[in-house]
């Protein structure tokens, strides 16, 4: 009898390595018609008392346990691999580097439908359309009180064929109406393509300037002789035409029959970029992001894997998509924090993109007007080739940047007198004004005027933000509700103070809602558009609102950092930043870097067409050295100075960090867990030092309370590990990790490992 074969299957759960499952003997006559498991394919396997989906990582003749104790695979799902060995190698690397169970990495890489064991192929999606009977009906056949049904019916009359995604984008609570119309026979279902054909009008083909063409040629020339890995930092000032450079590279790759992966930081940027790419390339572009439903995500994943679509444009999770013939990787706004997953599997899409390109021997382009200090350091040390775009495309000129010293200045709802005067001037000249305030809601704090009570979140160490609603309360006050932006808990605004029963409340600080109300009073004849998380909840609303701004149908734009990146507002001539001082004195050492990036990204929305732009930055600290360096000398000088400070302070990118977090409902449990873990790590390290197995040192900082100690009812603590030697850090944690899973203390806490942390909160 031949030795039985063992499938190494990655399954979800706290397993650092794939689990062993027995393959059916290939020559067994009873199973000869059954499909064989393949490396990179899914299988159903028994796990405890249920069946779960796993992915075969390898097939071997050796097992980690006695053969008699190993259960056989229940059923083979895929007869062809979903991932090749190079892609599986990337998943293994990610599991080891981020110290994440391999099964959880695999489940992150699979669309939800495939995690549930559904077929990898997707032939179409369900659509609704008016039947013959439905076409004979009018609104008069629907009760005037059935407002929702009338809205749904109008959509089908106006636009015909509708998918679930179409209806989600245009309507709320449409399902009951569609069900009613289907039961009446007014609507019928049909099966259509999972990615509908686009009606893209040809885009004007702007010739690349010399700097843009040089950047395109540099990337394409790296593949002249053979396919090879090379990383490029494309640093281009806002409005310099980085997107045109991407399109030039993509167009060449498509002509070679190769596919391209493009990552963008925000869901809100995806629809407009898809339209722009399709118009330029005259080809369909697939999108992949969390704003799509399960069918749409499955569709995009399938079309890219099978090579039916050549360009995929997606957010963070798109990095895991298998391609048939990938030729180029691009990551736009590479500095953006959204590329770092902050929950669960805490990977960096930027770093995984570089690792993927390295393993698949492809060029990778990291683009930004304000590169992260880590990426700049890689360019300065020669790991990345540095490409520059130093001028705005076309006739557009860089806006002028000016600091407004508001010390002692009369400020109304966050807007100083000079900024209000500038708004009047630009609006009278026919330009648009953009006001940036990175706090949504009406006011950050609701406070009792008599006793000073503040509306605090019952679950977090934070105040609840006050949001207004339409109308007034019965006593003539402002109607609204309180919401915690950390745990999303909501409650009604109290009618009286819980502490002293006073009915006098004051709103402390300003948010975008309050700013909008004030601007309406100041400029009653102007059209005002607010863009933040609250106004863009509905699917498609972000694209609709930015379209209004781009077409010049609003005079004053008010928004949070959702407006900071990627958007092209040709008529914006004034940008006002209301409150940036918090970035100068934060406990997070990355805060100044983020502040500088945000200032320049928001400033980049001004003067993008022929009209000159002006940027006014309100501050109480106009003499701060980093701020003055940024305004007077630009981002390069700021970054050089910030890198010098990081080097002097022994901080990344000159050292490497791993942050271990623990949280528990009992405040003592989290600290006890991290104290025990630290003792174990120090013990291992000292043994290696004594045996002269390592050189250098590792710093152990903490454990200490997190900057926000209590969140969602849990007390949070953290332990930082730092070293100049990255390999030592990972080796130490790998040695300790199995003990963490078996520790009795670990069962009392939620713990996580964050490699290369980007946030301390």
N, C-alpha and C positions, 0 to 999 in steps of 0.2 A: 504494500500500500504506500503511495506517495505521501510525503509529509503534508499535513494540512496547511493551507495558506491562511494567513492572519491579515485581516484588514485593520489598519490603524485609522480609526474613525473619530473625527472631531465632533463632539456633541456639546451643547450648551451646558454650562455649569462650572463649578470651581475646580476644573481639571487642567493642570499645567501641560499635560501631554495628551495626545489622542488615546482613546480606549481601544482595547483589543476585542475584535469580533471575528468569529469563525466564518470563513467562506465555505459555501457548499462545494464538495468535491467535484471537479470539472467532469469526471468520467462517470459520475453516478447516472445511470440510465433514467432514473426517476426524475432527475432535475436537468436533463440535457437540453430541454427546451426553454429553461429559465435563462434570462439574461444574466451575464456576468457583471459583477461590480467592477468599476473602473476607477483608477486614481483620478481625483478631481470631480467625481460624480457623487450624487446623493444616494443615500440608502435609508430605509426604515430599520431601526434597531430596537431591541427590547432594552428598556432602562427601568429598573425597579418594577413597578407594576403597570407600566404604560409603554406605548410605542412612540418614539421620537425620531425626528429627521437628523441625520448626521452627514458629514462629508468625508469621503475616503481620502486620506492624506497620503497613504502609502499601502503597499501590499507586500508582506514579508513572510518568510517561513519560520521566523522566530517570534516567540510570544513572551510577554512579561509575566504571565501567570501559567499555571498548569492548564493544559489543553482541556482537561475534563471540566474545568471551571469556567471556560469561555463559552459564551452564548453565541449562537449563529446569527448572522444577518437575517432579518425577517423578509425583506423585499428590496429589490433593486429599483430605484426610481429612474436614474439616467443611464442609458447604455452608451452615451458619448460624454466625455468630460465637459463640465462647465468651465473649469479652470485648467490651464496647462501647468506644467511643473514650475515654470518661472514664476507664475502668479502664486502658486502654492508656496514657493520659496519666500515671496514677499510677505505672505500671511504669517509664515513661521517666524520671519525676522521681526515683524510687528509684534507678535506674541512675546518674543523674548525681549525686545527692546523696551516695550511698554509694560512688561511684566503682567500681561493680560492672558487669561485662559484662552487656549487656541480655539475652543469651540465658540466663545463669545466673539472672537475676531471674525470667524467664518460667518456667524449669524449676522454680524454687522455688514458683511460684504454681500449677503444675499438679499434680494427684494423680499418683502413680507410674504408674498404668495409662494415663493420658492421655499421659504422657511417652513411653510405649512405643508410642503410636499406636492404642490401642484405642478403640472407639466411646465417645463421650461419654455416650450413653444407657445406663442400666443398669436392666433390667426386673425383676431378682430375683437371689436368691442360692441356693446349694445348701444343702439341709438333709438330715439323715438321720433316719429314724424306723424303728421296729420293723416288719418285714413281718408278714404273717399267720403265717408259720412262726416268726418271732422271738417273737411274742406267745405262742406255745404253749410256749416254752422257759422254764426256770427256772435258777437258779444251780446246781442239781444237775447240769445238763447241761454245766457248765464245770468243768474240773479245778481242784481246790482249790489247786494250785500256780500256776495262771495268775492271779495276783493282779490284774494290770493289766486283763485281760479281764473279770474279775468286777466291778471297779470301774466300767469303762465300761458294762457291761451294766446294772448297777444304776442308772446315770444315766438310761438310756433307759427303764427300767421306771418310775422315779419321776417323770420330767419330760417324757417323750415326745419331741417334735420338738426337734432340736438342730442348730445351725449351727456352723461352724468357730469362731466367736467364743465361743459358749456352751461348747464343749468346752475351748477354751484357758483360759477363766476357771475351770473346775472341775477340770481334770485336767492332768497332765503326761504326755507321751509316749503320747498316745491314738491316734495315726494307725495304728499297726500293728494294734491291736485292732479298730479300725473297719474296716480293710481286710479283716481275717480274717472278721469278721461279715458284711461285704458279699459276700465270695466264697462264704460258706456259705449266703447267702440270708436271713440273720436280719435284716439291715438293708437298707433300700431308700432311694434318693435321690429327692428331690422338689425342685421349684423354688418358692420362697416369696418374699414381699416383701423388698426389701433393707433395709427398716427395719420391724421387727415392731411391731404395735400394742401399746401399753402398757396395762396394767391399773392406771390411776392412781385411787386413792381421792380423793374431794374433800378438799382441805385446809381447815382452819378459816380463815375469812376475817377476819383481824384488822384492824379499822379503823385507818387511818393516824392518827398523832397530828398536831398542828398543824405541827410542824417538817417531818415527812415529807411532808405534803400540800403545804406551801409549796414544797418541792423539786420534787415532781412537777409542780405547776402552773407553776413557773418554766420548766421544760424544755418542757412542752407549749405554753405561751403563746408561746414563741419561734417557733412555727410557725403562729400564729393567722392572719396575713394571707397569707403565702407561705412556700414552702420556703426556708430559709436556714440558713447555717452559724452555729453559735454553740457555743462550748466552755464546759463547766461543770466546776468542781471541786466534787465532793460530799465534803466532809470530815466524817466522822461517827465518833465514838469507837467502839471495839469494842463490839458488842452494841446499837448504836443503831438497827439495822433498815435498813441500807443496801439489803439484798436486797429488803425489802418495797417500798422506794422504786423500785428497778429494776422490780419486778413491776408496780407501779402504772403506770409509764411504758409498759412493754411491753404491758400489757392495753389501754391506750388506742390504741397503734399498731396492734395486731391488729384492733381494731374499725374502724380506718380502712383496713384492707386492706393495711397496710404490714408489712414485715419488719424484724427487729431482729438485730443482731450483738452478742453479748456475749462478751468475752474474759475468761478467768480464768487465773491464773498457773500452776497445777499440775494435772497429769493427775488426781491424787488427789482434787481438789475436783470434778471434772467429773461423775461418776456421781450423787453426792448432790445436786448442784445441778440436774441434769437431772430427777431424780425430784421435787424440790421445785418446779421450774418447771412440770412437767407437771401435778402435783397442783393447783397454784394456778390455772393457765391452762386446765386441762381440755383440753389440746391437745398433740399430739406436738411434741417438741423434738429437733432434730438435734444430735449431738455430733461434734466434729472435733478429734482430737488424735493424737499419735504412738503411743498405746497401742492404736489400732484397726488391724485388718489392712487390706490394700489394697482389698478389696471394700467394707468398711464406710466407709472414707474416700471412695471413689468414690461410694458411695450417698448419703452426707450432702451431698457437693458437688453431685451431680446434683439432689437434691430441693430444695436451696436455690436453685440456679440457675434451675430451672424453676418456682419459686414454689409447690411442693407442700407445703413446710414454711415456717412464718413466723418461727421463732426458731432461730438457730444459736448454740450455746454451745461455744466452743472455746478452745484454747490459742494460742500465738503465731502459728502458720502459718495459722490460720483467717482472718487479716486479708486474705488474698488472694482469698478465695472470692467469685465473682460472684453477685450477688443480682438477682432479677427486679424487686423494688420495695423497696429498702432505705429505711427511714425514720428509724432511730435507731441510734447506735453507743454501746456501753457498755464500759468497761474497768474491771474490778474489781481492787482492790489495785494501782493504777497504778504504785506505787513499786517493785514487785517486780523484782528483777534478772533473773528468768527471761524477761521480755519482750524482753531484748536477746539476739539471736543472737550466740554467741561464736565460731563457726566458719563458714568459707565466706562466704556473703553475710551480713555483720554488720549486719543492720537492727535497728531498734527498733520493735517492734509498736505500742508506745504512740504514738510519733511518727508512724508510718505511719497509724495510726488517725485521728489529728487531721488529717493531710494528706488522707486519703480523705474524711473528713466535709467538709472545706473544698471539695474538688473536686466532691463530689456534693451540696453545699449542704444538709447535714443537721446536726442537733444531735448533739454528742458529749459524753458524761458520763464523767469520770474520777473514780472513787471510791476513797477510802482513809481509814483512821484515822490514817495517818502519811504524808502526801503527800511525794513527793520534793521536794527544795529547788528543782529546776527548775520543777516544776509550781506550787509555792507562789509562786515569783517571778513566774510568768506571771499568777497570780491577783492578786498585789499590784500589778502594773503594769497591770491592766485587760484583759489579753488573754483571760483566762478569768473567767467570773462565779463568785464564790465562794459556795457553799451550805453551810450548817452543820447538823449534827445533834449537839447537845451533851449529850443525855441518852439513857440506855439505854431501850430499848423496854420497855413493860410495867412490872412491879414490880422488875426487876433494877436493882441499884445497882453503881456502879463499885467494883472491889476496892481495898483499901488496899495501897499499895506501900511497902515498907520495905527499906532497905539493911542487909545483915548484914555487919558488919566482921569479917572472918575473919583479920585479922592476929594471929598468935600463937595462934589458936584451933586446937584439936585437930580435924583433919578426917579422917574415915574414908572412903576411896574417893571423895573429892570432896564429901562431905556433912558439913556442920558439925553440932555438937551442937544448936544452936537450931533448925536446920531439921529434924533428926530428931525433936526434941520436938514441933514443930509438926505434923509428919506424924502422929504418934501421936494428938495431940489431934483433928485433923480426921477421921482414920479412925474413931476411937471415936465421933465425933458423926454418923457415917453418910455423910460426904462422900468424894469422890475426891481423890487427890493426883496432881499432874502434875509430874514432874521433867524439866527441859529440860537436855540436854547435847548440844552440836552436834558430837559426835565419835562416830561409830559404831565398831564393833569392840570387842575386849576391852581392848587398850591401844595407844596410839599408838607406843610404842617397846618393842622386845624387846632387852634388854641383858644382856651377860654379867656375872655377879656378881663374877667374879675379875679380869678385865682391862678391863672397860668397853666391849667391842665392842658395836656397835649394828647391827641388821639394816637396812641401807640398801638402797634400790632400785638395781639395777645400771644403770637407764636414766635415773633422775631424781635431782636433788639433794634428796632427801626420804627419810625413814625409811619403812619398810613397817609397816603396821598389823597387829597380831596379832589373828586371829579364832580363837575356840575352835570346836571341833566336838564332837559327842556322844561320850561315852566317854573313856577314858584311853589313854595310850600303854602299851607293854608293861612299862615300868619304873615305872608308876604315876603318871607326870606328866600334865599337861594336854595333850590332843590339840588340834591346831589347824593353821592355815596362815597364811602372811604374804601380804599383798596391798598393792600400792601404789594409793592412791586417786587418783593423778594419771594413771597410764598403764594401770591395771588388771592389771599383771603379778602373777602369783601364784607362790608356791613353798611347799614343805613347810617346816614348822618344823624347823630343824636339830636333830639329836640331841645335838650337842656344839658348842661354840664353834669357828668356823672359824679363830680367831686363836690360842687357847691350849688347845683341846681340853677345856675345862671343861664339865661337864654342868649347871652351876648358872646358871640364867637368872632374871632379875627383870623384871617387867612395870612399865614406867614410865608414869605417867599413867593416866587412866581413859577408857574408852569406854562406850557404852551396854550392851554385853554384860557387861562387868565390873560396871557399876553394877547391872544386873539381878541378877547372882549375889549381890551384897552385900545388896540389898533383900530378896531371898528369904530370906536368913539372918536378917535383922532382923525380918521380918514373915512368918513361915512360914504363918500362917493366912490371909493375904490373897492375892487374885487379882492377878497382875501381868501387864501387857501392854506389850510393847516394840514401838514403831513406828519403823522406820528403813528405809533402802534395802535392808538385808539381809532384813528380814522382809516386805517388800512387793514382792518380785521377780515373783511370779506375778500374772497378770492378774486383777483383781477382788479381790486380797488387801487392798489399801488400803481399799476400801469395806467389806469384811468386818470388818477390825480396827477401823475408826472406828465402825462400827455397834455392835460389842461395847462400845466405850467409851461411846457415846451412850446405850445401854440400861442402863448401870450395871452391866454384867456383869464389870467389872474394877475393883479398888479403887485400884490404883496404876498410873499411866501413865508410861512412860519413853520419851522420843523426842527426835528431832532437829528441825530447823526444818520438817520435813514436817508437824508438829503445830501450827505457829505461826499459820497463817492459815486463816480461813474456817470452821473446824470448830466445831460447837456441842455442847459437853459440859455439859449442864445440871446435873450433879451434882458437877462439879469445884469445890471450894471453896478449894483450896490449890495454888498454883503455885510451884515452887522453881527458880530459875535458878542453875546451879552454877558456870558459868565464863563471864563476859562481859568480863573485863578486857582480853582481846586486842584488842577493838575500840577501846580507849582510846589505844593506842600503836602502831598499825599504820603502815606506810610509805604506805599508800593514804589519801589525804585524805578519801575517802568513808567510811572505816571507822567513824567516830563516828556519822555519819548512819545507817548500816546497823545499828549496835549499838542506837541509840535505837529504830529501827523494830522491830527484833527483840524488844527488851524489852517494848514496848507490845503488839506482836502476840501474843506468848506470854502476857503478863499478861491479855490480853483473853479467854483461855479460862476464867478464874476468875469465879465469881459471876454467871453468865449467867442464872440462874433466880432464885427467891425467896431462896435461901440466900446470905448475904454471902460475898464472896471475899477471900482474902488472898494477896499476892504477896511472896515473900522473895527478894531478889537478893543473892547472895554476891559480895563484892568485897574486894580488898586495897587499893582506892583509894576509900574512901567520901567523901573530900573533893574528888574531881575536879570542877571547876566545871561541865563539861557534864553529868556524871552527876547532880550535886545539882540543877542547874536542871531536868533532865528529871523527876526524882522529886518535887521540891517544887512546881514551877510548871507542869509539863505539856509536851506536845510543841510547842505553839505557841511558848512562850518558848524552848525549846531550839532550834527551827528559826530563830527570829529571831536568836538569838545565833550560830548556825552560819552563817547568811547574812552576818552582819556580818564574821565571820572570813574567809569566802570572798571577800567584796568587798575586804577589806584585803589579802588574799593574791593578788588578781587571778586567781581561779579560777572555773570555771563555777558558777553560770549567768552570771557577769559577763564571762566570756571563753569563746571556743569552742576546742575542741581536735580534732585529728586525730592518731591514733597509728599510726605505720607500724612493723610488726613484721617481723623477718626471722629465720629459723632455718636451720641447716645442720649437717651432721655434722662438718664442719671448722670449728673455732671462729673461724678468721680470716675465713671467707667472709661470714658474716652482718654483721660489723662493716665489712668492706670495701664491701659493697653499700650499707649505710646511709650510710657516709662519702661515697661517690660521689653518692648521691641527695641528701644534704644540700648538697653543693657545687653541684649543678645547680640546686636550689631557691633557694639563696642568690644564685646568679648571675642567675636570672630575676628575682628580687625586686629586686635592686640595679639592674638595667636599667630596671625599671618606675619605681623611685624616681627614678633619674637623669632619666628622661623625664617625670617628674611625672604619671605615669598613675595613681598611687595615693597615698593619704595614710595615716597611721598606721604601724603596724609589725607584724611577725610575729616571735614568739619561736621559736627553734629550740633544743630541749632534747635534748642527746645528740648522737650515739647512745651509749647505755649498755646494760649488761647488764640483762636482765629480772630482777625480784626472785628468780625461780627460774631460774638460768642454764641448767641442763640439764634437759630433759624429753623423755621417750621417746627418749633417745639423741641429741637434737639440742640445739645451743647456740643460745640465744635472745637477741636484742638488739632494742632499740626506739628510735625517734626520734619525739619529740613536737613537733607544730606547734601554736602557740597564737596567737590574735589576738582583738582586740575586734571586728574586722570579719569576719563569717562569709563574706561574698562573696569577700573577698580570699583567704582560705584555700582555698576551693574553686576559684577561678580559677587560683591558683598550681598546685594539684595537677592540675587538668585539663590545664594546659599541659605538665606534666612527665610525665603518665601514659603517653602513647604511647612516650616514650623508655625508660620502665621496662621495658615489654614487650620491647623490642628490645635491651636491655642484655645484654652477655655475662655480666656478674656476676649478673643475675637468674636465669640458668639454673642457677646453683649453689646457690640458696637457695629456700626457701619464703617468700613474702612476702605480706603482707596489709595492707589499709588499713582502719582502724577509726575511723569518724567518730563523734564524741560518745562516746568510750570510757567504759565503766562499770567496767572492771577493769584493773588494771595488770599482773596476773600472766599 
